[in-house]
Amino acid sequence: MNQSTPLGRIIKLVFLVFFTILVLYPVLWVFKMALSPSQGFDASLNPIPSHPTLENFRYVLFEMPFFRWLFNSAMVSISATVLGVFLACTSAYALSRFRFPGRATAMLSFLVVQMFPGVLMMIPLYLIMDYLGLLDQMLGLVLVYSTTAIPFCVWMLKGYFDTIPKELEEAALMDGASTAMVFWKIMLPLSLPAVAVTALFSFMTAWNEFILAAVFMNSRDHYTLPVGLKLLVGQFSSDWGYFGAGAILVSLPVVALFFALQKNLVGGLTAGGVKG
Amino acid sequence: MNQARWSFLGAILALTAAFAILAYGQGRGDRRDEADRQVTLLARTVAVVTRQREIREDEAAAELPQSFVAKLGDQVDRVVVVKNTKVLASNKPEEAGRSLDQESLSDKILYDHGSKLKSLVAKNLEERERNQDRPGNAFPEVELSSEGDRVVATVPATQGDRYLAAARVEARPTPLRVGFPYLIFGVALLAFGVFFAASKVLPGGATVVVGAVLVVGSTAADLYALSAWRAEHRTQGATQRAQSILRLAPLVLPELAPSEKSAWAAAMDQDPLGVPKLELAAVRSATVGAAAIEGGIVHRGGSYEVVYASDYYRGAEAKDQKNLLKWSLGFVAVGLGLFLLGFWGHLYRFGRSFWSHRAAYGYMFPAMVGMAVLVFIPVVYGIVLGFTERRYNVIEFAGISNFITILSDFSWEDGKSFYYKFAVTVLWTVTNVVLHVSIGLFLALLLNDTMLKAKGLFRVLLIVPWAIPNYITALIWKGMFHKQFGAVNFLLDALGVEPIAWFQDFWPAFMTNLVTNTWLGFPFMMVVSLGALQSIPGDLYEAAFVDGATRWQRFSKITLPLLKPALVPAVILGTVWTFNMFNVIYLVSGGAPNGKTDILITDAYRWAFERDMYGYAAAYSTLIFIILLVFTVITNRITGATKGAYE
């Protein structure tokens, strides 16, 4: 099945091209909105703008506190990713390599909390953040994003750690390495693809998260990009040009990161949590 | 007997802590309630007098607040009556008669409260006309807030059913002295001591019985302590209120017409929510119930008397005890559970084995602390919230009434019942997952061809939707489905089909959500399938080919079975994600038309943040959680999807 006849390949190509067009059309449409001078919709199917201009980008970049928001988003997302992935790695390592009472319960609880409707955690989370004095602070968002990402990350990483043969560690221990050294020098480097994918997911979740950020951050200077972007759509509900430009600018970093790491995606996902 | 003792210690401490937390909450609630009630009484009095003066078009209306303040001393900071944008009366002479300033924040708040009360009065009137058989089911006509020890109450003055003005009082009410029922700790200590003494002398079985009896006994004693403590609050509060009323009576009553007199007295008998408490039998010389009540509790001041029905104390006490009993039964069950769990050595062994597995716990610890504070506690809190009900600013225990209300609504036509939303959610989830998996798998099969040129490029382009933030995707598609300017309708137009108003009927609106989420969701399944396909050794196909297997046989006998281990967990995960997919539904169709395309999660959100019913929404979420849990457990049993993970 991995081989095919020339005719078969042509049929496959036709299908693939068809689906690719379906996938790319809405994206092109956003580019058209972003590059068109009018703020409404251009009444045609043609995805190429008739009078391209960068005015919308200029507005979003320089008339709004875009760089401030970019900085906030980057700080929050990177910190949350580093912290969350680190915590998930240590937990996943314990779950994969040690047998201890409460292990099954911990894994089950990681799985189960994933199912609690996230939107409704907002009220309790808000009260806790208020209690801890972390409202309207980036640290608050970092903590929330990193902890809420942990369950998924732990499951992914634990699955990947399980595929790494134990003999490697045992050999290292025989040679006099400590468990901490085994973890840092053997486990982490070997599971780099899975760690990369996990980090990608954490980063994407934090970068794209909108509702919690909107509720927790009160001052305009503390907004993250999604909140700022939504402000744009909310404030001038018909300004689709600005929205398009903003959407492209917000998506760009995460799409780039995604493509940079997509080679790992297949390996990281299938060998990791989503494994039999 | 070590285990029994430690578990007993744990159970008693847990129970005591739970009671202490309960007492703390009750104390705070009682104090706030009483403050609210006192200031509301003042505001209602102002409202009644305003009404009276407004009818007579009395210029002297402005004087009333000043005489109030003079009479009440330093308790009252500010009294103000506002009609639309005009200050009718105020205790500050310079304020009376002026217009509200649009620029000033405090004036803006005054105006906002006034117009909110106005709309509430109108809404309640409408509500009353609609369900005359169910009176009292109305929105509370009061705006309450507090800063430190200062309480602000704003109530409407109404003429018949018409809104006249808003009466606002800012005051520092006499605080309710709330101690703490320290008996709770005494009881715990005593029970603890008795058990330790007994466990040395008694044989094993008897120790368990003694322990169980003490758990129940100490709970009963705690219950008694709390109940007596609350009765004290009530007496204290009622006395303070009587004193306020007695101070107000000579000031207000001579001014009022007879019908207004009893209206005022009736207003004194209502809680801040406007519900009559029927605790106040009479304010003599302005009688509510003309007949004097024998055995009532009388407070005297000048030529006036405030009489409380003695039933009030007894009835309220019985209600308190009933409420506390409910809580205590829960506590006893938990306490006994902890005790028995510990007795059979689980806790003890856990404690001992903790040390021997310290490395593992060390690795787990940082993540678990974060998870505990920011994930587990919110989840538990969310579930507990489902058993409460919020009335203006007080959260009350409501038992399982939220769940009963949700589950007993079987209406189908208006699309508002839980069962309807559940059916839509199931339809939504099934169609989505089927489409995601079939499209994803189909594309993966196409891409899994070593001879195919540019397959890397296709793969990259086809996962674009996964990379784009999903709220952006949702907003883009909402634009694409716009009736006049959306690309979808242009396409239909080009094909000679009439444009469709996508958000006016159920099926088109559902389709918009489905299309969006399919676009969004298939790349994940494609990547998972692709990964699994690549791990299938090519020799298998060659062998099958040599044995004369057809293309379909190779697919169904080799590919599918070998894909299963990777696909099943992905499908379960995908199902859970789709079931709770908030952004797409909320942003694309927004529930249009009329909430019919809302799924459970968006409806829960609306209950919480659009209708302000947190308890109800939390109960809703708990039900969603249970449904997903049952689904996962069952599919796990059948497929054994996560079996390997536990080994």
Interface residues (C-beta under 8 A of the other chain):
Chain A: M1 N2 Q3 S4 R9 K12 L13 F15 L16 F19 T20 L22 V23 L24 Y25 P26 V27 W29 V30 M33 G40 F41 A43 S44 L45 L87 A88 T90 S91 Y93 A94 L95 F98 R99 F100 P101 G102 R103 A104 A106 M107 S109 L111 V112 V113 Q114 M115 F116 P117 G118 V119 L120 M121 M122 I123 P124 L125 L127 I128 L143 V144 S146 T147 T148 I150 P151 V154 W155 K158 G159 D162 T179 M204 W207 N208 F210 I211 P226 L229 K230 V233 W240 F243 A247 V250 S251 V254 V255 F258 F259 Q262 L265 V266 G267 L269 T270 A271 G273 V274 K275 G276
Chain B: R349 F350 S353 H357 A359 A360 Y361 Y363 M364 P366 A367 M368 G370 M371 V373 L374 V375 F376 I377 P378 V379 Y381 G382 L385 I439 F442 L443 L445 L446 L447 N448 D449 T450 M451 L452 F458 R459 V460 L461 L462 I463 V464 P465 W466 A467 I468 P469 N470 Y471 I472 T473 L475 I476 W477 G479 M480 H482 Q484 F485 G486 A487 F490 L491 A494 W519 V527 V528 L530 G531 A532 Q534 S535 G538 Y541 R551 R554 F555 T559 K564 P565 A566 V568 P569 A570 L573 V576 N580 F582 N583 I601 A604 Y605 A608 Y614 A617 A618 Y620 S621 I624 F625 L628 L629 T632 A641 T642 G644 A645 Y646
